[in-house]
């Protein structure tokens, strides 16, 4: 398989949440999201309200994937930053370390310049955090250490039960 | 790429519905959306043309329940079936955990099935996947239409490994959940295997 399963443990999750929280405050933005390039939301911070964050993650990843493909078509490696300007709200999207997508939603209380500046700093911190996640996974693999994972015990009954629900 | 989040206790998997144009991929998702309980599903997003042909993808997040204390969330995607949308199809396959091939049983669509299946194999390969190992199910759709090939004829041409084969009439829901179950089961079994191996 080209990509291994990504595992996020509580410790790293909290580190990432802290970085996002700081970015949101420093950039004076409404919400920030971290999404993996396949469209899964990793973490978010801010006043999410009724926003459909699952759809946001999927559409953002689609948008970034399409933009990357466009870049390659014209001979560019990538367009690392996307910016969408609306009447009230704006979206700043950037790829961090080639692996995750950072989305900042902001309104007139902030500015594109400020967001770009703060995103740059947060990106470096996020990149370090993901390096640690990857290193940890590799070390565990190399050391043959087995973390207590509940997934080795998934039984056929567990799987069947998912589909036996009457609500389906 | 399955994403396991210990902090929110979630397993997220990506399933892609592949197949020739007008074969019923979107109809599969539409049926799942229409018949699932509100608390299980998110919005069904369709990036389609004005004539309701899929332009980029359809997307439906579905929560099936819990496995070992983790919420099992499946992100279902369809690809645009029309031949000239290959660049988009390729993008959607990235990070896929399981594939459903929705074949059109109509005699006149056999060539389109074969073309799409070989395109799937090619695109999986370009992402570094081994088709023989990826969780996969073959759905024979449109079993209620008049001029269709027999199941045996379809199997002879379309079987690629020991994949589960499900006969379906997607608008009526026949075979729809069976197909999803067949692929989801393999994804979770793979997860068990990889957890045991790590």
Boltz contact constraints between the chains, C-beta under 6 A:
constraints:
  - contact:
      token1: [A, 2]
      token2: [B, 127]
      max_distance: 6.0
  - contact:
      token1: [A, 2]
      token2: [B, 128]
      max_distance: 6.0
  - contact:
      token1: [A, 3]
      token2: [B, 1]
      max_distance: 6.0
  - contact:
      token1: [A, 5]
      token2: [B, 2]
      max_distance: 6.0
  - contact:
      token1: [A, 6]
      token2: [B, 3]
      max_distance: 6.0
  - contact:
      token1: [A, 7]
      token2: [B, 4]
      max_distance: 6.0
  - contact:
      token1: [A, 8]
      token2: [B, 5]
      max_distance: 6.0
  - contact:
      token1: [A, 9]
      token2: [B, 6]
      max_distance: 6.0
  - contact:
      token1: [A, 10]
      token2: [B, 6]
      max_distance: 6.0
  - contact:
      token1: [A, 10]
      token2: [B, 7]
      max_distance: 6.0
  - contact:
      token1: [A, 13]
      token2: [B, 7]
      max_distance: 6.0
  - contact:
      token1: [A, 38]
      token2: [B, 1]
      max_distance: 6.0
  - contact:
      token1: [A, 38]
      token2: [B, 14]
      max_distance: 6.0
  - contact:
      token1: [A, 38]
      token2: [B, 95]
      max_distance: 6.0
  - contact:
      token1: [A, 40]
      token2: [B, 3]
      max_distance: 6.0
  - contact:
      token1: [A, 40]
      token2: [B, 12]
      max_distance: 6.0
  - contact:
      token1: [A, 52]
      token2: [B, 43]
      max_distance: 6.0
  - contact:
      token1: [A, 54]
      token2: [B, 42]
      max_distance: 6.0
  - contact:
      token1: [A, 54]
      token2: [B, 61]
      max_distance: 6.0
  - contact:
      token1: [A, 55]
      token2: [B, 43]
      max_distance: 6.0
  - contact:
      token1: [A, 55]
      token2: [B, 45]
      max_distance: 6.0
  - contact:
      token1: [A, 58]
      token2: [B, 59]
      max_distance: 6.0
  - contact:
      token1: [A, 65]
      token2: [B, 91]
      max_distance: 6.0
  - contact:
      token1: [A, 69]
      token2: [B, 87]
      max_distance: 6.0
  - contact:
      token1: [A, 149]
      token2: [B, 195]
      max_distance: 6.0
  - contact:
      token1: [A, 150]
      token2: [B, 68]
      max_distance: 6.0
  - contact:
      token1: [A, 151]
      token2: [B, 191]
      max_distance: 6.0
  - contact:
      token1: [A, 151]
      token2: [B, 192]
      max_distance: 6.0
  - contact:
      token1: [A, 151]
      token2: [B, 195]
      max_distance: 6.0
  - contact:
      token1: [A, 152]
      token2: [B, 195]
      max_distance: 6.0
  - contact:
      token1: [A, 152]
      token2: [B, 196]
      max_distance: 6.0
  - contact:
      token1: [A, 154]
      token2: [B, 67]
      max_distance: 6.0
  - contact:
      token1: [A, 154]
      token2: [B, 188]
      max_distance: 6.0
  - contact:
      token1: [A, 154]
      token2: [B, 192]
      max_distance: 6.0
  - contact:
      token1: [A, 158]
      token2: [B, 67]
      max_distance: 6.0
  - contact:
      token1: [A, 159]
      token2: [B, 185]
      max_distance: 6.0
  - contact:
      token1: [A, 159]
      token2: [B, 188]
      max_distance: 6.0
  - contact:
      token1: [A, 162]
      token2: [B, 64]
      max_distance: 6.0
  - contact:
      token1: [A, 162]
      token2: [B, 65]
      max_distance: 6.0
  - contact:
      token1: [A, 163]
      token2: [B, 181]
      max_distance: 6.0
  - contact:
      token1: [A, 165]
      token2: [B, 65]
      max_distance: 6.0
  - contact:
      token1: [A, 167]
      token2: [B, 37]
      max_distance: 6.0
